[in-house]
Each structure stands twice: as C-alpha cells, then as structure tokens.
Amino acid sequence: MTSTLLRAFVRLALVAIVLGTMAAAEAQPKLEMHRVGVSADDGSGWHLAVSSKGSFSVRLPIPFNDFSTHDPTTGEVSHVVGGKSSEGIKFSVVETPASGKTPMDLAEIPKSLASNPANKVSDVSRSAGNGADTLSLTMGNATTTAHVRYIQMKAALYILTVEYPNAYRELVAANKDEFFDSFKPKVRS
C-alpha cells in the first residue's frame, strides 16, 4: 500500500511539474524517502508537515509522507509532502526549486488542462503579491475532482493539490481552504 501511494504521489508531482511539456524519454525518478506515515497531530486533528529538505510547511488533516524525487533526465529535485485518506482523498504539496530556465507561464496551465475533453476546468483565479504569482483552479471529470494552487516564487514553484473521488465533495469542501491557507514557504538564509 505504501509503495502504491508513493508511486501515485510521485506521478502526481512529476505530472504537475512538467505540465504542458513532453518528455523525450521516460526515465524513472529516484525517490528519497525522509519520513513515512507521520502523525503530527497538533491537537486539532491536523498534522503539521515541515518538509525535511524543501522550504515549506503545511497542515494536513491526515498523516503524511515526506520525500524528495530526483529526475535523472533534467537533474531537477522536487520535495513533496502528502497523504491519502481511507476515502481516497489525497493532499499534497510539491516544491520544485527555481532553475536557470524560464519560469512556467501560469496562464497556460488552465488552457493546457482544458485541452483534454475529459477535463472540466473551473474556478480559475490568479493573484500576485508578496513575491508570489498564484493560480488556483478546480479540475474535474466524471469520477474525480482536484483543487490545485500553483505558487510561483523567485526561488521555487509550489503546487498544492487536493484530489478526491466526487462522492467526498462535501468532506473536502470543509478542509481544502484550511489546507491551502496553512501553506507557508520558508525563507532560506
């Protein structure tokens, strides 16, 4: 179960990171597990997740895993925290440090996602401030929905995701804002 969950998070992380680009060759990323099944309940039922090698923290309503992936084709390292509930609700945060490449154009993300006829993209909003360009959206299909927030900063791109089976829409509605609002990038010295 743990390896299946990890593969799912790695796939989600890598798809989100390279969204809109096609890889010439599919090389498997190297996974570096830092912590598994961390229960850090702060007394409210929420778990504070501080990325071991990344530069962020977030609170999740479920225990979480903390790991990094190393993509051998690009050399990129991503830092991830996330977990999956017994209902199949997935919470994750992916950090990809900035590289010398041109930053991702956040305006292209909704267009790219909507280009697949199976996807319904809605609730698109964008804001800028405090050194961050933020894009939030909802993407759904017949069986699942995902609320995604992209935060482009000078030092990194952060992708926060809540993905769930549509049957749990109300349960997610009660938790997604607290998850998104609890995200805090750490300033590296």
C-alpha positions in Angstrom: 0.0 0.0 0.0 2.8 2.5 0.9 4.7 1.9 -2.4 1.4 2.3 -4.3 0.7 5.6 -2.5 4.3 6.8 -3.1 4.1 5.9 -6.8 0.8 7.9 -7.0 2.3 10.9 -5.3 5.5 10.8 -7.5 3.4 10.6 -10.6 1.2 13.5 -9.5 4.3 15.5 -8.6 6.0 14.9 -11.8 3.0 15.5 -14.0 2.3 18.8 -12.2 5.9 19.9 -12.5 6.3 19.2 -16.2 2.7 20.2 -17.1 2.4 21.2 -20.7 5.8 19.7 -21.8 6.5 16.3 -23.4 9.4 14.3 -22.2 11.6 12.7 -24.9 12.4 9.7 -22.7 10.6 8.4 -19.7 13.3 7.8 -17.0 12.1 6.8 -13.6 12.8 9.4 -10.9 14.9 8.4 -7.9 12.9 8.5 -4.7 14.5 9.6 -1.4 12.1 8.8 1.5 12.6 11.0 4.5 9.6 10.0 6.7 6.6 7.7 6.2 3.1 7.9 7.8 4.0 10.8 10.1 1.3 11.6 12.6 2.0 15.1 14.0 -1.5 16.0 15.3 -1.3 19.5 16.8 -4.4 18.7 19.0 -6.9 19.9 16.4 -6.8 16.8 14.2 -4.5 18.5 11.8 -0.9 17.4 11.2 1.9 20.0 10.8 4.2 18.9 7.9 7.5 20.6 7.6 9.4 19.4 4.5 12.7 17.8 5.5 14.6 19.0 2.5 12.2 21.5 1.0 11.5 25.0 2.1 7.8 24.9 3.2 5.4 23.8 5.8 1.7 23.0 5.6 -1.0 21.4 7.8 -2.9 18.3 6.6 -6.0 16.7 8.0 -4.3 13.2 7.7 -0.9 11.7 8.5 1.7 12.3 5.7 4.8 11.1 3.9 7.8 13.4 3.3 10.1 12.6 0.4 12.2 14.0 -2.5 12.4 12.9 -6.1 15.4 13.3 -8.4 14.7 13.4 -12.1 17.7 11.9 -13.9 16.7 13.4 -17.3 16.5 17.0 -16.1 18.5 17.0 -12.9 15.6 18.6 -11.1 14.9 17.8 -7.4 11.4 18.0 -6.1 10.4 17.9 -2.4 7.0 16.5 -1.5 4.7 16.1 1.5 1.4 14.4 1.2 -1.0 11.7 2.3 -4.1 9.8 1.2 -7.1 9.2 3.5 -9.0 6.0 3.7 -11.7 7.6 1.5 -9.1 8.2 -1.3 -8.7 11.9 -0.6 -5.1 13.0 -1.5 -3.5 16.1 -0.1 0.0 17.0 -1.4 2.5 19.9 -1.8 5.3 19.7 -4.3 8.2 22.1 -4.3 10.4 22.4 -7.4 13.3 24.8 -6.8 13.8 27.5 -9.5 16.3 26.8 -12.1 18.0 28.8 -14.8 15.1 28.0 -17.1 12.3 30.4 -17.9 9.7 30.1 -15.2 6.4 28.3 -16.1 3.8 30.6 -17.5 0.9 30.0 -15.1 -1.6 31.5 -17.6 -1.1 28.5 -19.9 -1.9 25.9 -17.2 -5.8 26.2 -17.4 -5.6 26.1 -21.2 -3.4 23.0 -21.2 -5.7 21.2 -18.7 -8.9 22.2 -20.6 -7.4 20.9 -23.9 -8.3 17.4 -22.7 -12.1 17.0 -23.4 -12.5 14.8 -20.3 -11.4 17.6 -18.0 -13.7 20.4 -16.8 -11.6 23.3 -15.6 -13.4 25.9 -13.4 -13.0 28.4 -10.5 -9.8 29.8 -12.1 -8.3 32.8 -10.2 -5.0 34.4 -10.3 -3.3 36.9 -7.9 0.1 38.4 -7.3 1.6 39.8 -4.1 4.4 39.3 -1.6 6.7 38.0 -4.3 4.3 35.3 -5.4 2.3 34.7 -8.6 -0.6 32.4 -7.6 -3.0 30.5 -9.8 -5.9 28.5 -8.3 -8.3 26.2 -10.2 -10.5 23.2 -10.0 -10.3 20.4 -12.5 -12.8 17.5 -12.6 -14.0 14.7 -14.6 -16.8 12.1 -14.2 -15.1 10.4 -11.2 -12.6 12.7 -9.5 -12.0 16.4 -8.8 -8.8 18.2 -7.9 -8.4 21.7 -6.4 -4.9 22.9 -7.3 -3.0 26.0 -6.3 0.3 26.9 -8.1 2.5 29.4 -6.3 5.4 30.7 -8.4 8.0 32.5 -6.3 11.5 33.6 -7.2 13.1 30.6 -5.5 10.6 27.9 -6.3 7.3 26.7 -7.7 4.9 25.2 -5.2 1.9 23.0 -6.3 -0.7 22.3 -3.6 -3.3 19.7 -4.5 -6.4 18.2 -3.0 -7.7 15.3 -5.2 -10.7 13.2 -4.3 -13.5 10.9 -5.6 -16.5 13.1 -6.3 -18.6 11.3 -3.6 -16.5 13.2 -1.0 -17.1 16.7 -2.3 -18.6 18.0 1.0 -15.9 16.5 3.2 -13.2 18.1 1.0 -15.1 21.5 1.0 -14.8 21.5 4.8 -11.0 21.0 4.6 -9.5 22.5 1.4 -9.3 26.1 2.4 -7.6 25.3 5.8 -5.1 23.2 3.9 -4.4 25.9 1.3 -4.3 28.7 3.8 -1.9 26.9 6.1 0.9 26.7 3.5 4.0 28.7 4.4 7.2 29.0 2.4 10.3 29.2 4.5 12.9 31.8 3.7 16.3 30.2 3.2 19.2 32.1 4.7 
